[in-house]
Amino acid sequence: MQEIKRRPPESMTVSERMDEVAALLARGISRVWDQSVAKSANAASKSHLGLGYSGHQSVHTDPSTKVTESK
């Protein structure tokens, strides 16, 4: 694990404190995002969503109006 080197807030400038707060928030958001992505990837791999039609059927034609001869 990485050793954390922290300076006391009293010895930091306002800008340095704001930078540290922003970095902490960014790390927290990143962790939440990573957990959310991992959960949704896991859920997607467990569920199987099939297509509404077979893979061999064309989506651009309707078999009931099939034309057999051209005029």
Secondary structure, DSSP 8 states (H G I E B T S, - for coil): --------GGGS-HHHHHHHHHHHHHHHHHHHHHHHHHHHHHHHHH-----SS-TTS-TT--GGG------
